[in-house]
Amino acid sequence: QVQLVESGGGLVQAGGSLRLSCEASGMTFTINRVNWYRQDPGKQRELVGGITRLGFSNYPDSVKGRFTISRNSAKNTVYLQINSLKPEDTAVYYCNAVVNLDTDYWGQGTQVTVSS
């Protein structure tokens, strides 16, 4: 089992930055990839990037250049840095730890609200 706890969300003005954290506990050695998703009410959950066990990250074109995922392995924590925040970035952000095709875990989410 893996437990995930997100933090770092909040209310920020457009143009600002936030760093979200996803701290993992439990059987963290089984995690092969950590993804970040976001979901606004009434919309589908959207993948905003991920990082592999080896440290390779990738992002969809919609957020490339503004979103950066990094990790601190010693702290079992993955970060999502969001720069140049836009009102449309408002959503609940979730981290998702993938063990294999059949097993993954989700955190409870952290709310990001961007005011214009």
C-alpha positions as a Markdown table, in Angstrom:
| # | Residue | x | y | z |
|---|---|---|---|---|
| 1 | Gln | 0.0 | 0.0 | 0.0 |
| 2 | Val | 1.0 | 3.6 | -0.7 |
| 3 | Gln | -0.4 | 6.6 | 0.9 |
| 4 | Leu | -0.2 | 10.1 | -0.7 |
| 5 | Val | -0.7 | 13.4 | 0.8 |
| 6 | Glu | -0.8 | 16.6 | -1.3 |
| 7 | Ser | -0.2 | 20.1 | 0.0 |
| 8 | Gly | 0.6 | 23.5 | -1.1 |
| 9 | Gly | -2.6 | 24.6 | -2.8 |
| 10 | Gly | -4.2 | 27.9 | -2.1 |
| 11 | Leu | -5.5 | 31.2 | -3.5 |
| 12 | Val | -3.1 | 33.1 | -5.7 |
| 13 | Gln | -3.4 | 35.9 | -8.2 |
| 14 | Ala | -3.0 | 35.4 | -11.9 |
| 15 | Gly | 0.7 | 35.5 | -12.8 |
| 16 | Gly | 1.8 | 34.1 | -9.5 |
| 17 | Ser | 3.4 | 30.7 | -8.7 |
| 18 | Leu | 2.7 | 27.8 | -6.5 |
| 19 | Arg | 4.6 | 24.7 | -5.6 |
| 20 | Leu | 2.5 | 21.7 | -4.8 |
| 21 | Ser | 3.9 | 18.7 | -2.8 |
| 22 | Cys | 3.0 | 15.1 | -2.9 |
| 23 | Glu | 4.4 | 13.1 | 0.0 |
| 24 | Ala | 4.3 | 9.3 | -0.3 |
| 25 | Ser | 4.5 | 6.8 | 2.5 |
| 26 | Gly | 4.2 | 3.1 | 2.8 |
| 27 | Met | 5.6 | 0.8 | 0.1 |
| 28 | Thr | 7.1 | 3.7 | -1.8 |
| 29 | Phe | 9.8 | 1.4 | -3.4 |
| 30 | Thr | 7.0 | -0.1 | -5.5 |
| 31 | Ile | 6.2 | 3.3 | -7.2 |
| 32 | Asn | 7.3 | 3.5 | -10.9 |
| 33 | Arg | 5.8 | 6.8 | -11.8 |
| 34 | Val | 4.1 | 9.7 | -10.2 |
| 35 | Asn | 1.6 | 11.7 | -12.2 |
| 36 | Trp | -0.2 | 15.0 | -11.4 |
| 37 | Tyr | -3.7 | 15.5 | -12.5 |
| 38 | Arg | -6.2 | 18.3 | -12.1 |
| 39 | Gln | -9.9 | 18.4 | -12.1 |
| 40 | Asp | -12.3 | 21.3 | -12.2 |
| 41 | Pro | -15.9 | 20.6 | -11.2 |
| 42 | Gly | -17.9 | 19.6 | -14.2 |
| 43 | Lys | -14.8 | 18.7 | -16.2 |
| 44 | Gln | -12.8 | 15.6 | -16.8 |
| 45 | Arg | -9.7 | 14.9 | -14.8 |
| 46 | Glu | -6.7 | 16.1 | -16.8 |
| 47 | Leu | -3.2 | 14.8 | -16.7 |
| 48 | Val | -0.7 | 17.7 | -16.3 |
| 49 | Gly | 2.5 | 15.7 | -16.1 |
| 50 | Gly | 4.5 | 12.9 | -14.6 |
| 51 | Ile | 7.9 | 11.8 | -13.5 |
| 52 | Thr | 9.3 | 8.3 | -13.6 |
| 53 | Arg | 11.3 | 6.4 | -11.1 |
| 54 | Leu | 14.5 | 7.3 | -13.0 |
| 55 | Gly | 13.6 | 11.0 | -12.9 |
| 56 | Phe | 12.3 | 11.6 | -16.4 |
| 57 | Ser | 9.4 | 14.0 | -16.6 |
| 58 | Asn | 7.0 | 14.8 | -19.4 |
| 59 | Tyr | 4.1 | 17.2 | -19.8 |
| 60 | Pro | 1.2 | 17.7 | -22.2 |
| 61 | Asp | 1.6 | 20.7 | -24.6 |
| 62 | Ser | -1.2 | 22.5 | -22.7 |
| 63 | Val | 1.1 | 23.1 | -19.7 |
| 64 | Lys | 4.6 | 22.7 | -21.1 |
| 65 | Gly | 6.9 | 25.5 | -20.1 |
| 66 | Arg | 4.8 | 26.5 | -17.1 |
| 67 | Phe | 4.6 | 23.3 | -15.1 |
| 68 | Thr | 7.7 | 21.5 | -13.7 |
| 69 | Ile | 7.7 | 18.3 | -11.8 |
| 70 | Ser | 10.6 | 17.4 | -9.6 |
| 71 | Arg | 11.3 | 15.1 | -6.7 |
| 72 | Asn | 13.2 | 14.6 | -3.5 |
| 73 | Ser | 13.8 | 10.9 | -3.1 |
| 74 | Ala | 15.1 | 11.3 | 0.4 |
| 75 | Lys | 11.8 | 12.8 | 1.4 |
| 76 | Asn | 9.6 | 10.6 | -0.8 |
| 77 | Thr | 8.1 | 13.8 | -2.1 |
| 78 | Val | 7.3 | 14.9 | -5.7 |
| 79 | Tyr | 6.7 | 18.5 | -6.4 |
| 80 | Leu | 4.6 | 20.3 | -9.0 |
| 81 | Gln | 5.9 | 23.9 | -9.7 |
| 82 | Ile | 3.3 | 26.0 | -11.5 |
| 83 | Asn | 4.4 | 29.4 | -12.8 |
| 84 | Ser | 2.5 | 32.2 | -14.6 |
| 85 | Leu | -0.7 | 30.9 | -13.1 |
| 86 | Lys | -3.9 | 31.6 | -15.0 |
| 87 | Pro | -7.5 | 31.5 | -13.9 |
| 88 | Glu | -8.0 | 28.4 | -16.0 |
| 89 | Asp | -5.5 | 26.6 | -13.8 |
| 90 | Thr | -8.1 | 26.7 | -11.0 |
| 91 | Ala | -8.8 | 23.1 | -10.1 |
| 92 | Val | -8.2 | 20.4 | -7.5 |
| 93 | Tyr | -4.8 | 18.9 | -8.1 |
| 94 | Tyr | -4.2 | 15.3 | -7.4 |
| 95 | Cys | -1.1 | 13.1 | -7.4 |
| 96 | Asn | -1.2 | 9.6 | -8.6 |
| 97 | Ala | 1.4 | 7.0 | -7.8 |
| 98 | Val | 1.6 | 4.2 | -10.4 |
| 99 | Val | 3.0 | 0.8 | -9.4 |
| 100 | Asn | 1.9 | -1.1 | -12.5 |
| 101 | Leu | -1.0 | -1.3 | -15.0 |
| 102 | Asp | -3.3 | -2.7 | -12.3 |
| 103 | Thr | -2.2 | -0.8 | -9.2 |
| 104 | Asp | -2.1 | 2.9 | -8.5 |
| 105 | Tyr | -2.9 | 5.2 | -5.7 |
| 106 | Trp | -4.4 | 8.6 | -5.3 |
| 107 | Gly | -4.1 | 11.4 | -2.9 |
| 108 | Gln | -7.0 | 13.5 | -1.6 |
| 109 | Gly | -6.2 | 16.5 | -3.7 |
| 110 | Thr | -5.3 | 20.1 | -3.0 |
| 111 | Gln | -7.3 | 23.1 | -4.2 |
| 112 | Val | -5.7 | 25.7 | -6.4 |
| 113 | Thr | -7.7 | 28.8 | -7.0 |
| 114 | Val | -6.3 | 31.6 | -9.3 |
| 115 | Ser | -8.0 | 35.0 | -9.2 |
| 116 | Ser | -7.9 | 37.3 | -12.2 |
